[in-house]
Amino acid sequence: MKKQRLTSASLSLLTLTVLPFAAACGSEKDGGGSQTVGTGTGSGTSEVTGVHWIVDDLTADGKKSEAPAGAWLKIDKNGKVSGNLGCNGFGAEATVDGDEVSFVELLSTDMGCANDTMAFEGSFSQALRQGPLTAKATEAAKNTRQLTFTAKSGDTIHLTEEKAAPLYGTKWTVTTVGATGDGDSQAVAPLPSGAEAYLVLDQKKGTVSGKAGCNNVSAEATVSDGDITFGSPATTRRMCDGSLMEVEKELLKIFDGKTAYKIDHRGLSLTSANGTTVSAIAAD
């Protein structure tokens, strides 16, 4: 099964069908009602919350398991938890008090995954339920932080901070292109096999360049107040398969006009005045 890194934007789609953890992820019921981030006097709150943490590995019952690509979690300032177990998206409530973190009301989507991924998801969800977990944040390379959750049982979860992608200089790989139709309905489709589409904005030059599915594309680009105003696109003249040319035709509709943009960690969404919508993720 092909794995892909899931962003916060993609989680919002997954949680449309949110279900309680399946048996593979544990069947116990969490006690207590919803809780929020505490105001403990320790340094844990500021070190743990508001950070997009990539899960590196988990040690449970003395056995260490590497996390699947795409496993992550984030606790916002109100104690809302979002993340991905490795395949399924999940949400929860968290209380942070000093260096102790408790997760309750864990819910996840219910997609079928590879056996090894499901095994990790089960262990990961159980480890999160063992709270309160002791959290310890340390400085790491490249101005990032690492976080370790330790349960009273000795189980540990290691995580590393992942910075949000900047608008400029990032290679934004296009994943879907769509259009808003009558009645605000949307027809959004992933790119067909063989399509290569990405955009890179250059702040100094005031330009955007990349590929539109088949051909290279470039244009002027002015960014202000959540909008990007693209100039008329200049493209190469290569002919490709019909499906690739159709993607290119749709993607080029965002040019020569104002397009609203939004960055959600490592996801970028573009919505032009003519209703064209584009989703992209930051390339690793």
SULGIDA-V73012 format. One record per backbone hydrogen bond with DSSP energy under -1.0 kcal/mol. NH is the residue of the N-H (numbers start at 1). CO is the residue of the C=O. If there is no record, write none. Layout:
# SULGIDA-V73012
<<NH,CO> <NH,CO>>
This chain:
# SULGIDA-V73012
<<11,7> <12,8> <14,10> <15,11> <16,13> <17,14> <18,15> <19,108> <25,22> <26,23> <47,43> <48,44> <49,45> <50,75> <53,73> <54,160> <55,71> <56,158> <57,158> <58,65> <59,156> <60,63> <63,60> <65,58> <67,56> <71,68> <72,84> <73,53> <74,82> <76,80> <79,76> <81,92> <82,74> <83,90> <84,72> <85,88> <90,83> <91,107> <92,81> <93,104> <94,79> <95,102> <97,100> <100,97> <101,133> <102,95> <104,93> <107,91> <108,19> <109,89> <118,114> <119,115> <120,116> <121,117> <122,118> <123,119> <124,120> <125,121> <126,122> <127,123> <128,124> <129,125> <130,127> <133,101> <134,150> <135,99> <136,148> <138,146> <140,144> <144,141> <146,138> <147,159> <148,136> <149,157> <150,134> <151,155> <154,151> <156,59> <157,149> <158,57> <159,147> <160,54> <161,145> <162,52> <165,265> <169,201> <172,170> <172,199> <173,281> <174,197> <175,279> <176,279> <177,189> <178,277> <180,275> <181,185> <184,181> <185,182> <187,179> <189,177> <191,175> <195,192> <196,213> <198,211> <199,172> <200,209> <202,207> <206,202> <207,202> <208,219> <209,200> <210,217> <211,198> <212,215> <213,196> <217,210> <218,234> <219,208> <221,206> <222,229> <224,227> <227,224> <228,259> <229,222> <230,257> <231,220> <234,218> <236,216> <245,241> <246,242> <247,243> <248,244> <249,245> <250,246> <251,247> <252,248> <253,250> <254,251> <255,252> <256,231> <257,230> <259,228> <260,271> <261,226> <262,269> <264,267> <266,264> <267,264> <268,280> <269,262> <270,278> <271,260> <272,276> <273,258> <275,272> <277,178> <278,270> <279,176> <280,268> <281,173> <282,266> <283,171>>
